[in-house]
Amino acid sequence: MATNTSAQYNAVIQSCKNLFLKKTKDYGTAWRILRLPSITDQIFIKAQRIRTLEDKKTSKVGDSIAGEYIGIVNYCIIAMMQLELDAHTPLELAVNEVEIGFDQKVSETKELMFAKNHDYGEAWRDMRISSLTDLILMKILRVKQIEDNLGETLASEGVKANYQDMMNYAIFALIKLERDF
């Protein structure tokens, strides 16, 4: 079966973006108040819930696993935008400005995904979704450690690269979930 990773990636991103922009119109950019460790914790909560649902096989709240992966994608984009915004940037940003930032982060992250897919041969397609969840959780723990070390690293590529990897793993999971329906 031939795959079109770019088209699948774009379809997932469009879904994430539509929700992101609707929430931006509803709530504004209230997320701007969050410090990076708080955003990391939000990603952790979503990934941990996915893992719990994967293990227990039932949900008492009713929110879908796919919805949680979409949340991870969007929180990773928020984190990457926050990395570049300083304390002088207003809390409230215009929707069009947010959309430009969203598209920029997606473009950078998609470019990284294609570079890694070239080297790894799209190995993610043969992985279990639960393994993608575990990789996201591992990356979160790495980011938390970097944050606890006040950004000081000896050999790490830094938090942005980890957010990009988490975002790509979540997108891969969403692509796989779509295929499994």
Helices and strands as residue ranges (DSSP letters): H 5-27, G 30-33, H 36-56, H 65-84, H 95-120, G 123-126, H 129-148, H 159-180
